[in-house]
Amino acid sequence: MRTAVCPGSFDPITVGHLDMVERAAALFDQVVVCVMVNSGKNPMFTLEERMEMVGAAVAHIPNARAAACGGLLAHFAREEGAAALVKGARGSGDFDWELQLAQINRDLNPALDTVILPARGRHLHISSTMVREMIRYQQPLDDYVPAGAADILRRIIEGR
C-alpha cells in the first residue's frame, strides 16, 4: 500500500488544500492529512478545531484521514509508513521553499520523497492567511473553505 502525507497547519483548511488532498488520493492508496503544530506560528484555531475542520473537509474521500503531528514531519511520515509527502505550490516562491524542505526531510528520512503539485489556477490566490483576514472582517467564506469545514468554522466563530 502506497501512503502519502499531505502536511500543513490548515489554519483553516481551504479549497486549495482540499484540491491537493483529492489529487493525492487519486495517486496514492492512502493519504494522511497531517495537521501540524508549528511553534513558529500563532494559529487562529486550536489544534482540535483544525483537526475537526480537516476531518470534515476530507470525509468524502474514502482513502484520506486526518492526523495531528507535533514533531518532525519526516519522523511522522516514517511512523505512518509513508513513501511521499505531497505539497502544493502556488508559485515559484512556494516551490523554492518546498524544495528546501524536501531536501531536509529526505536527509532525515532517506526513504521519503516529496511530490510538489502546482495549484490549479482557480486556487492561486487562496491562502489560509487570506481566509483568516476575511474572517476578521466577517466576509463570506463559502468560495474559499470546503463545505464541511465551513459549517464547523461558522460554529467556532459564532462561539467566540
C-alpha positions in Angstrom: 0.0 0.0 0.0 1.4 3.4 -1.0 0.8 6.1 1.6 1.3 9.8 1.3 1.2 12.5 3.8 -0.2 16.0 3.0 1.1 18.2 5.8 0.1 21.7 6.7 -1.1 24.0 9.5 -4.6 24.2 7.9 -5.4 27.3 9.9 -8.0 26.9 8.4 -8.2 24.4 5.6 -9.0 26.0 2.2 -10.5 24.7 -1.1 -6.9 24.8 -2.4 -5.7 22.4 0.3 -8.7 20.1 -0.3 -7.9 20.1 -4.0 -4.3 18.9 -3.2 -5.7 16.1 -0.9 -8.2 15.0 -3.6 -5.4 14.9 -6.2 -3.1 13.0 -3.8 -5.9 10.5 -3.1 -6.1 9.7 -6.8 -2.3 9.0 -6.9 -1.8 7.1 -3.6 -3.6 4.2 -1.8 -3.8 6.1 1.4 -3.5 9.8 2.3 -2.8 11.1 5.8 -3.7 14.8 6.1 -1.2 15.8 8.7 -2.3 18.8 10.8 1.0 20.3 12.0 1.8 22.1 15.2 4.2 24.8 14.2 5.9 26.5 17.2 6.8 29.5 15.0 3.2 30.3 14.2 0.4 31.6 16.4 -2.7 29.9 14.9 -6.1 31.4 15.0 -7.7 28.0 15.6 -6.7 25.3 18.1 -5.3 22.0 17.0 -8.6 20.4 17.9 -10.6 22.9 15.9 -8.2 22.4 12.9 -8.5 18.6 13.2 -12.3 18.9 13.2 -12.3 21.1 10.2 -9.9 18.9 8.2 -11.7 15.7 9.2 -15.0 17.2 7.9 -13.4 18.5 4.7 -11.9 15.1 3.8 -14.8 12.9 5.0 -15.9 12.3 1.4 -12.5 10.9 0.4 -12.5 7.2 1.4 -8.7 6.8 1.4 -8.0 10.0 3.3 -7.9 10.7 7.0 -6.7 13.5 9.4 -4.0 13.1 11.9 -2.1 15.5 14.1 1.7 15.9 14.3 3.6 17.9 16.9 7.1 16.7 16.0 9.2 16.4 12.9 7.3 15.7 9.7 9.9 13.2 8.4 9.6 11.2 11.6 5.8 11.3 11.4 5.9 10.1 7.8 8.1 7.2 8.8 5.7 6.2 11.6 2.9 6.3 9.1 4.8 4.2 6.6 4.6 7.0 4.0 6.5 6.9 0.8 5.9 10.5 0.0 4.9 14.0 1.1 2.5 15.8 -1.1 2.9 19.6 -1.1 1.3 22.3 -3.1 2.9 25.3 -4.7 1.1 28.4 -5.8 4.2 30.0 -7.4 7.9 30.0 -7.6 8.4 31.2 -4.0 6.4 28.3 -2.7 8.3 25.9 -5.0 11.7 27.2 -3.8 10.7 26.8 -0.1 9.2 23.3 -0.6 12.4 22.2 -2.5 14.5 23.2 0.6 12.1 21.4 2.9 12.2 18.3 0.6 16.0 18.1 0.9 15.8 18.4 4.7 13.1 15.8 5.0 15.0 13.4 2.7 18.1 13.9 4.9 16.0 12.9 8.0 14.2 10.1 6.2 16.0 8.8 3.1 13.0 6.7 2.1 10.8 9.7 1.8 10.2 11.6 -1.4 8.3 14.9 -1.9 5.8 15.4 -4.7 5.0 19.1 -5.4 1.7 19.6 -7.1 1.1 23.0 -8.8 -2.0 24.7 -7.6 -4.9 25.0 -10.0 -5.3 28.5 -11.5 -8.6 29.0 -9.7 -6.9 28.5 -6.3 -3.7 30.5 -6.8 -5.0 33.5 -4.8 -6.4 31.4 -1.9 -4.4 31.0 1.3 -5.2 30.4 4.9 -3.7 33.8 5.7 -6.2 35.4 3.3 -9.1 33.4 4.8 -8.1 34.5 8.3 -8.2 38.1 7.2 -11.7 37.5 5.7 -12.8 36.0 9.0 -11.5 39.1 10.9 -13.7 41.3 8.6 -16.7 39.0 8.6 -16.6 38.3 4.9 -18.4 35.3 3.2 -16.1 32.2 3.1 -18.1 29.7 1.0 -15.9 30.1 -2.1 -12.7 29.6 0.0 -13.3 27.0 2.6 -14.6 23.4 1.9 -18.3 22.9 2.7 -17.9 20.5 5.6 -15.3 22.7 7.2 -17.2 25.9 6.6 -20.1 24.7 8.8 -17.6 24.0 11.6 -15.8 27.2 11.0 -19.0 29.2 11.3 -19.9 27.4 14.6 -16.4 28.1 16.0 -16.5 31.8 15.0 -20.1 32.3 16.4 -19.0 30.7 19.7 -16.2 33.2 20.3 
